[in-house]
Amino acid sequence: MIPELDSRGLLPAGVHPCTITEIEAVFGTNVRRQQLLESLRFCIEMMRDARLKGELIVNGSFVTDKPNPGDVEVCLDVRREADLIQGSALLFHVKNRPRLDRKGVDWYPVLHESEDGLERDFTRYFQYIGEKSGALKKLDSRDLKGILKLMTW
């Protein structure tokens, strides 16, 4: 279940499990948001066709009170998946990112730790307000906010 937005117009801190139907009901409030929902559905179909698996995180200004978000951020966490799925997710990213960008989807895979020991965990990174939103909302960019985890896709 998606919690109500807080006084900042953001999801409360944490990872909030939900369904696509709940996302539509809460965030599909105008034409622009409905376009982004269609793009999200398109992305999900592409991931299914590519036989990807993993936890799907939905984020960005789309899951805030911003009336006309620029895009929807999607992150597929494949760290617990087999190497073949991880490789497929990386290939999917390289091959399809430009097409998804044009549709308003900013797509990232989360893979195992790299050789340099740095973990690229977008699920953790996405929980910070960030510079852009912090400046717009006059908040500290390091403050926490919530993200959505799509339970089935």
SEMI-736246 format. One record per residue: residue number from 1; residue in one letter; z, y, x of N, C-alpha, C in turn. Coordinates in nm, 4 decimals. Atoms other than C-alpha are relative to their C-alpha. Layout:
<atoms>
ATOM|n|res|nz|ny|nx|caz|cay|cax|cz|cy|cx
ATOM|NUM|A|Z|Y|X|Z|Y|X|Z|Y|X
...
</atoms>
This chain:
<atoms>
ATOM|n|res|nz|ny|nx|caz|cay|cax|cz|cy|cx
ATOM|1|M|0.0000|-0.1179|0.0833|0.0000|0.0000|0.0000|0.0000|0.1245|0.0880
ATOM|2|I|0.0115|-0.1237|-0.0768|-0.0917|0.3448|0.1263|0.1073|0.0976|-0.0476
ATOM|3|P|-0.1025|-0.0955|0.0405|0.2041|0.5841|0.1300|-0.0604|0.1386|-0.0266
ATOM|4|E|0.0448|-0.1369|0.0238|0.1742|0.9434|0.0112|-0.0049|0.0754|0.1324
ATOM|5|L|0.0066|-0.0846|-0.1183|0.0727|1.2010|0.2691|0.1279|0.0826|0.0077
ATOM|6|D|-0.1221|-0.0786|-0.0180|0.3653|1.3902|0.4163|-0.0286|0.1493|-0.0127
ATOM|7|S|0.0141|-0.1455|0.0157|0.4218|1.7676|0.4123|-0.1028|0.0594|0.0958
ATOM|8|R|0.1008|-0.0468|-0.0960|0.1811|1.7991|0.7082|-0.1408|-0.0363|-0.0438
ATOM|9|G|0.1308|0.0472|0.0458|-0.1006|1.6381|0.5099|-0.0474|-0.1219|0.0755
ATOM|10|L|0.0294|0.1186|-0.0803|-0.0832|1.3237|0.7244|0.0746|-0.1200|-0.0553
ATOM|11|L|-0.0756|0.1200|0.0335|0.0200|0.9642|0.6714|0.1284|-0.0014|0.0808
ATOM|12|P|-0.1230|0.0143|-0.0782|0.3819|0.9006|0.7723|-0.0254|-0.0928|0.1197
ATOM|13|A|0.0182|0.0791|-0.1223|0.4130|0.7488|1.1215|0.0049|-0.1489|-0.0297
ATOM|14|G|0.0031|0.1446|0.0129|0.3305|0.3808|1.1484|-0.1379|-0.0523|-0.0352
ATOM|15|V|0.1234|0.0680|0.0365|0.0600|0.1285|1.0685|0.0185|-0.0496|-0.1432
ATOM|16|H|-0.0147|0.0278|0.1421|0.0070|0.0966|0.6936|-0.1086|-0.0976|-0.0468
ATOM|17|P|0.0960|0.0986|0.0498|-0.1582|-0.2245|0.5667|-0.0540|0.0421|-0.1373
ATOM|18|C|0.0611|-0.0389|0.1274|-0.4020|-0.1678|0.2804|-0.1278|-0.0798|-0.0230
ATOM|19|T|0.1283|0.0601|0.0351|-0.7175|-0.2831|0.1057|-0.1047|0.1107|-0.0087
ATOM|20|I|0.1070|-0.0982|0.0149|-1.0551|-0.1120|0.0822|0.0099|0.0688|-0.1360
ATOM|21|T|-0.0163|-0.0581|0.1336|-0.9846|-0.0577|-0.2892|0.1051|0.1102|0.0020
ATOM|22|E|-0.1040|-0.1036|-0.0122|-0.6672|0.1339|-0.2021|-0.0530|0.1210|0.0758
ATOM|23|I|0.0588|-0.1119|-0.0749|-0.8562|0.3433|0.0545|-0.0895|0.0817|-0.0923
ATOM|24|E|0.0893|-0.0696|0.0937|-1.1172|0.4273|-0.2104|0.0793|0.0840|-0.0992
ATOM|25|A|-0.0792|-0.0697|0.1013|-0.8514|0.5236|-0.4665|0.0699|0.1232|0.0564
ATOM|26|V|-0.0772|-0.1103|-0.0583|-0.6538|0.7471|-0.2293|-0.0898|0.1034|0.0671
ATOM|27|F|0.0771|-0.0927|-0.0839|-0.9229|0.8987|-0.0077|-0.1427|0.0255|-0.0467
ATOM|28|G|0.1366|-0.0214|0.0500|-1.2475|0.8805|-0.2095|-0.0060|0.1096|-0.1052
ATOM|29|T|-0.0245|-0.1048|0.1000|-1.1763|1.2114|-0.3816|-0.1125|0.1002|-0.0195
ATOM|30|N|0.1124|-0.0926|0.0188|-1.5035|1.4006|-0.3363|-0.1273|-0.0624|0.0570
ATOM|31|V|0.1301|0.0537|-0.0422|-1.8704|1.3563|-0.2490|-0.0002|-0.0348|0.1480
ATOM|32|R|-0.0003|0.0267|-0.1438|-1.8194|1.3832|0.1288|0.0815|-0.1249|0.0327
ATOM|33|R|-0.0853|0.1150|-0.0254|-1.5369|1.1322|0.1278|-0.0644|-0.1286|-0.0525
ATOM|34|Q|0.0702|0.1167|0.0532|-1.7411|0.8950|-0.0895|-0.1147|-0.0408|0.0924
ATOM|35|Q|0.1046|0.0315|-0.0977|-2.0260|0.9214|0.1623|0.0603|-0.0757|0.1185
ATOM|36|L|-0.0646|0.0671|-0.1123|-1.7850|0.8249|0.4394|0.0482|-0.1401|-0.0389
ATOM|37|L|-0.0361|0.1347|0.0467|-1.6577|0.5328|0.2312|-0.1213|-0.0929|0.0017
ATOM|38|E|0.1232|0.0796|-0.0058|-2.0172|0.4118|0.1967|-0.0321|-0.0360|0.1448
ATOM|39|S|0.0231|0.0268|-0.1423|-2.0522|0.4426|0.5743|0.0983|-0.1039|0.0521
ATOM|40|L|-0.0994|0.0998|-0.0396|-1.7303|0.2458|0.6207|-0.0419|-0.1381|-0.0505
ATOM|41|R|0.0468|0.1280|0.0551|-1.8635|-0.0282|0.3916|-0.1203|-0.0527|0.0805
ATOM|42|F|0.1168|0.0364|-0.0806|-2.1918|-0.0275|0.5880|0.0454|-0.0582|0.1341
ATOM|43|C|-0.0542|0.0463|-0.1282|-1.9960|-0.0678|0.9134|0.0626|-0.1382|-0.0148
ATOM|44|I|-0.0633|0.1295|0.0234|-1.7939|-0.3547|0.7692|-0.1058|-0.1089|-0.0170
ATOM|45|E|0.1089|0.0980|0.0166|-2.1144|-0.5318|0.6622|-0.0650|-0.0336|0.1347
ATOM|46|M|0.0570|0.0239|-0.1331|-2.2568|-0.4877|1.0123|0.0919|-0.0897|0.0826
ATOM|47|M|-0.0951|0.0823|-0.0753|-1.9388|-0.6351|1.1625|0.0013|-0.1438|-0.0519
ATOM|48|R|0.0074|0.1364|0.0578|-1.9544|-0.9309|0.9218|-0.1255|-0.0706|0.0479
ATOM|49|D|0.1264|0.0591|-0.0450|-2.3197|-0.9895|1.0094|0.0068|-0.0419|0.1470
ATOM|50|A|-0.0167|0.0313|-0.1425|-2.2213|-0.9872|1.3779|0.1081|-0.1060|0.0227
ATOM|51|R|-0.1046|0.1029|-0.0038|-1.9466|-1.2417|1.2957|0.1203|0.0420|0.0838
ATOM|52|L|-0.1172|-0.0497|-0.0709|-1.6768|-1.0206|1.4432|0.1257|-0.0334|-0.0783
ATOM|53|K|-0.1316|0.0241|0.0580|-1.3078|-1.0818|1.3763|0.0973|0.0961|0.0663
ATOM|54|G|-0.1048|-0.0817|-0.0590|-0.9906|-0.8876|1.4399|0.0625|0.0913|-0.1027
ATOM|55|E|-0.0670|-0.0961|0.0865|-0.7606|-0.6276|1.2941|-0.0813|0.1289|-0.0028
ATOM|56|L|0.0833|-0.1187|0.0164|-0.9496|-0.3299|1.1552|0.0878|0.1197|-0.0348
ATOM|57|I|-0.0784|-0.1223|0.0175|-0.7868|0.0134|1.1880|-0.0923|0.1113|-0.0484
ATOM|58|V|0.0747|-0.1139|0.0539|-0.9084|0.3139|0.9859|0.0832|0.1251|0.0248
ATOM|59|N|-0.0726|-0.1171|-0.0464|-0.8172|0.6608|1.1082|-0.0888|0.1234|-0.0073
ATOM|60|G|0.0732|-0.1252|-0.0112|-0.9280|1.0154|1.1663|0.0340|0.0962|-0.1117
ATOM|61|S|-0.0265|-0.1013|0.1020|-0.9385|1.3245|0.9506|-0.0282|-0.0552|-0.1394
ATOM|62|F|0.0263|0.0652|0.1279|-1.0661|1.0940|0.6757|0.1295|-0.0424|-0.0685
ATOM|63|V|-0.1261|0.0452|0.0585|-0.7094|0.9667|0.6253|0.1056|0.1101|0.0040
ATOM|64|T|-0.0884|-0.1169|0.0090|-0.5618|1.3176|0.6035|-0.0367|0.0779|-0.1262
ATOM|65|D|0.0304|-0.0860|0.1149|-0.5698|1.5990|0.3498|-0.1210|0.0902|0.0237
ATOM|66|K|0.1178|-0.0824|-0.0281|-0.8787|1.7532|0.5119|-0.1053|-0.0224|-0.1086
ATOM|67|P|0.0926|0.0175|0.1129|-1.1195|1.8189|0.2207|-0.1343|-0.0625|0.0379
ATOM|68|N|0.1315|0.0491|-0.0408|-1.4416|1.7483|0.4126|0.0040|-0.0515|0.1436
ATOM|69|P|-0.0088|0.0553|-0.1354|-1.3755|1.5210|0.7103|-0.1376|-0.0196|0.0625
ATOM|70|G|0.1263|0.0161|-0.0702|-1.6443|1.4982|0.9751|-0.0439|-0.1440|0.0114
ATOM|71|D|0.0333|0.1410|-0.0154|-1.6236|1.1226|1.0152|0.1215|-0.0840|-0.0347
ATOM|72|V|-0.1104|0.0948|0.0144|-1.4085|0.8139|0.9776|0.0047|-0.0801|0.1297
ATOM|73|E|-0.0160|0.0762|-0.1233|-1.2694|0.6478|1.2879|0.0391|-0.1431|-0.0345
ATOM|74|V|-0.0235|0.1418|0.0240|-1.2740|0.2685|1.2938|0.0222|-0.0673|0.1350
ATOM|75|C|-0.0374|0.0665|-0.1237|-1.1124|0.0521|1.5577|0.0186|-0.1487|-0.0298
ATOM|76|L|-0.0148|0.1445|0.0172|-1.1509|-0.3268|1.5806|0.0798|-0.0561|0.1175
ATOM|77|D|-0.0879|0.0554|-0.1021|-0.8642|-0.4876|1.7711|-0.0313|-0.1486|0.0156
ATOM|78|V|0.0396|0.1392|-0.0258|-0.9986|-0.8094|1.9238|0.0803|-0.0621|0.1143
ATOM|79|R|-0.0785|0.0514|-0.1128|-0.7269|-0.8618|2.1875|0.0493|-0.1428|-0.0224
ATOM|80|R|-0.0506|0.1348|0.0286|-0.6048|-1.1786|2.0118|-0.1123|-0.0992|-0.0311
ATOM|81|E|0.1153|0.0843|0.0323|-0.9551|-1.3175|1.9600|-0.0541|-0.0676|0.1264
ATOM|82|A|0.0617|0.0734|-0.1113|-1.1525|-1.5597|2.1778|-0.0904|0.0921|0.0815
ATOM|83|D|0.0840|-0.0802|-0.0892|-1.3508|-1.4260|2.4724|-0.1371|0.0275|-0.0597
ATOM|84|L|0.1313|-0.0174|0.0609|-1.6752|-1.4782|2.2813|0.0015|0.1155|-0.1012
ATOM|85|I|-0.0126|-0.1086|0.0986|-1.5564|-1.2464|2.0003|0.0184|0.1328|0.0719
ATOM|86|Q|-0.0206|-0.1244|-0.0755|-1.4378|-0.9885|2.2530|-0.1318|0.0481|0.0602
ATOM|87|G|0.1308|-0.0368|-0.0548|-1.7757|-0.9970|2.4249|-0.0942|0.0497|-0.1079
ATOM|88|S|0.0845|-0.0425|0.1119|-1.9508|-0.9690|2.0905|0.0387|0.1393|-0.0484
ATOM|89|A|-0.0461|-0.1333|0.0425|-1.7364|-0.6675|1.9997|-0.0476|0.1069|0.0978
ATOM|90|L|0.0475|-0.0958|-0.0995|-1.8264|-0.4946|2.3254|-0.1505|0.0217|-0.0138
ATOM|91|L|0.1443|-0.0103|0.0211|-2.1957|-0.5695|2.2717|-0.0307|0.0776|-0.1282
ATOM|92|F|0.0159|-0.0710|0.1267|-2.1668|-0.4468|1.9108|0.0182|0.1507|0.0223
ATOM|93|H|-0.0284|-0.1410|-0.0303|-2.0178|-0.1203|2.0399|-0.1185|0.0663|0.0712
ATOM|94|V|0.1106|-0.0561|-0.0784|-2.2949|-0.0628|2.2929|-0.1272|0.0111|-0.0847
ATOM|95|K|0.1246|0.0073|0.0765|-2.5744|-0.1621|2.0559|0.0016|0.0892|-0.1247
ATOM|96|N|-0.0028|-0.0633|0.1318|-2.4577|-0.0002|1.7306|0.0701|0.1350|-0.0077
ATOM|97|R|-0.0743|-0.1267|0.0071|-2.2484|0.3036|1.8208|-0.0870|0.1185|-0.0406
ATOM|98|P|0.0821|-0.1149|0.0425|-2.5349|0.5557|1.7954|-0.0362|-0.0046|-0.1491
ATOM|99|R|0.0358|0.0140|0.1421|-2.6406|0.4198|1.4556|0.1200|0.0308|-0.0897
ATOM|100|L|-0.1199|-0.0257|0.0788|-2.2837|0.4256|1.3247|0.0407|0.1473|0.0079
ATOM|101|D|-0.0290|-0.1439|-0.0153|-2.2287|0.7770|1.4660|-0.0815|0.0828|-0.0985
ATOM|102|R|0.0869|-0.0742|0.0925|-2.5250|0.9019|1.2630|0.0455|-0.0153|-0.1444
ATOM|103|K|-0.0496|0.0248|0.1354|-2.3630|0.7532|0.9525|0.1406|0.0562|-0.0212
ATOM|104|G|-0.1333|-0.0579|0.0138|-2.0294|0.9229|1.0230|0.1137|-0.0953|0.0299
ATOM|105|V|-0.1032|0.0958|-0.0396|-1.8413|0.6253|1.1693|0.0134|0.0047|0.1522
ATOM|106|D|-0.0307|0.0011|-0.1424|-1.6765|0.6580|1.5109|0.0704|-0.1326|0.0275
ATOM|107|W|-0.0449|0.1382|-0.0113|-1.6313|0.2906|1.6135|0.0414|-0.0331|0.1424
ATOM|108|Y|-0.0523|0.0404|-0.1309|-1.4221|0.1502|1.9006|0.0513|-0.1436|-0.0054
ATOM|109|P|-0.0683|0.1290|-0.0114|-1.3256|-0.2000|2.0130|0.1262|0.0161|0.0856
ATOM|110|V|-0.1177|0.0075|-0.0865|-0.9800|-0.2718|2.1574|-0.0054|-0.1374|0.0656
ATOM|111|L|0.0165|0.1229|-0.0775|-1.0143|-0.5314|2.4338|0.1238|-0.0287|0.0826
ATOM|112|H|-0.1092|0.0326|-0.0928|-0.7843|-0.7007|2.6849|0.0159|0.1097|0.1036
ATOM|113|E|-0.0200|-0.0929|-0.1102|-0.6371|-0.5073|2.9732|-0.1170|-0.0082|0.0970
ATOM|114|S|0.1097|-0.0032|-0.0958|-0.8945|-0.3999|3.2239|0.0498|-0.0415|0.1381
ATOM|115|E|-0.0340|0.0395|-0.1372|-0.9031|-0.4934|3.5903|0.0918|0.1018|0.0675
ATOM|116|D|-0.0848|-0.1010|-0.0625|-0.7342|-0.1634|3.6803|0.1401|0.0037|-0.0619
ATOM|117|G|-0.1328|0.0102|0.0588|-0.4352|-0.2598|3.4631|0.0268|0.0968|-0.1134
ATOM|118|L|-0.0190|-0.0957|0.1086|-0.4858|0.0167|3.2087|-0.0440|-0.0612|-0.1318
ATOM|119|E|0.0341|0.0548|0.1309|-0.4767|-0.0919|2.8478|-0.0624|0.1098|-0.0834
ATOM|120|R|0.0682|-0.0963|0.0874|-0.7220|0.0854|2.6204|0.0363|-0.0336|-0.1444
ATOM|121|D|-0.0492|0.0337|0.1329|-0.5159|0.0567|2.3028|-0.0210|0.1180|-0.0939
ATOM|122|F|0.0297|-0.1090|0.0917|-0.6825|0.2857|2.0502|0.0937|-0.0011|-0.1199
ATOM|123|T|-0.0919|0.0030|0.1137|-0.4419|0.1648|1.7810|0.1245|0.0836|0.0302
ATOM|124|R|-0.1141|-0.0824|-0.0396|-0.1582|0.3298|1.9725|-0.0434|0.1463|0.0154
ATOM|125|Y|0.0528|-0.1348|-0.0227|-0.3670|0.6306|2.0747|-0.0236|0.0737|-0.1319
ATOM|126|F|0.0314|-0.0612|0.1285|-0.4754|0.6957|1.7146|0.1250|0.0459|-0.0749
ATOM|127|Q|-0.1216|-0.0386|0.0706|-0.1111|0.7329|1.6077|0.0564|0.1341|0.0467
ATOM|128|Y|-0.0381|-0.1355|-0.0400|-0.0805|1.0630|1.7921|-0.0872|0.0995|-0.0754
ATOM|129|I|0.0748|-0.1020|0.0736|-0.1861|1.3775|1.6094|-0.1223|0.0448|0.0793
ATOM|130|G|0.1121|-0.0383|-0.0853|-0.4058|1.4810|1.9021|-0.0201|0.1500|0.0058
ATOM|131|E|0.0215|-0.1428|-0.0271|-0.5263|1.8160|2.0321|-0.0659|0.0727|-0.1169
ATOM|132|K|0.0774|-0.0673|0.1043|-0.7775|1.9001|1.7601|0.0823|0.0189|-0.1279
ATOM|133|S|-0.0810|-0.0095|0.1224|-0.5569|1.8208|1.4592|0.1258|0.0819|0.0239
ATOM|134|G|-0.1197|-0.0780|-0.0330|-0.2535|1.9655|1.6340|-0.0285|0.1488|-0.0042
ATOM|135|A|0.0363|-0.1422|0.0000|-0.4316|2.2965|1.6863|-0.0272|0.0495|-0.1425
ATOM|136|L|0.0312|-0.0399|0.1376|-0.5633|2.3062|1.3271|0.1242|0.0114|-0.0873
ATOM|137|K|-0.1184|0.0043|0.0856|-0.2286|2.2204|1.1722|0.1218|0.0665|0.0641
ATOM|138|K|-0.1084|-0.0643|-0.0744|-0.0175|2.4044|1.4309|0.1170|-0.0973|0.0227
ATOM|139|L|-0.0969|0.1049|-0.0297|0.1625|2.0855|1.5327|-0.0144|-0.0430|0.1451
ATOM|140|D|0.0044|0.0538|-0.1351|0.2462|1.9264|1.8646|-0.0955|-0.1198|0.0009
ATOM|141|S|0.1000|0.1066|-0.0068|-0.0442|1.6996|1.9636|0.0620|-0.1370|0.0261
ATOM|142|R|-0.0669|0.1267|-0.0302|0.2092|1.4329|2.0724|0.0833|-0.0525|-0.1163
ATOM|143|D|-0.0706|0.0486|0.1194|0.3691|1.4085|1.7267|-0.0725|-0.1224|-0.0545
ATOM|144|L|0.0574|0.1225|0.0542|0.3140|1.0802|1.5500|-0.0459|0.0179|-0.1442
ATOM|145|K|0.0519|0.0049|0.1366|0.1161|1.0139|1.2343|-0.0350|-0.1451|-0.0291
ATOM|146|G|0.0315|0.1368|0.0371|0.0158|0.7032|1.0437|-0.1490|-0.0301|0.0080
ATOM|147|I|0.1371|0.0499|0.0055|-0.2983|0.4936|1.0511|-0.0024|-0.1147|-0.1010
ATOM|148|L|0.0161|0.1078|0.0976|-0.4359|0.2312|0.8111|-0.0516|-0.1263|0.0683
ATOM|149|K|0.0518|0.1283|-0.0451|-0.4879|-0.1373|0.8811|-0.0582|-0.0708|-0.1209
ATOM|150|L|0.0697|0.0666|0.1103|-0.7459|-0.2957|0.6534|0.0323|-0.1495|0.0062
ATOM|151|M|-0.0500|0.1380|-0.0013|-0.5949|-0.6327|0.5581|-0.1113|-0.1040|-0.0064
ATOM|152|T|0.1144|0.0914|0.0045|-0.9196|-0.8051|0.4655|-0.1262|0.0842|0.0055
ATOM|153|W|0.1278|-0.0697|-0.0077|-1.2700|-0.7022|0.5479|-0.1108|-0.1012|0.0124
</atoms>
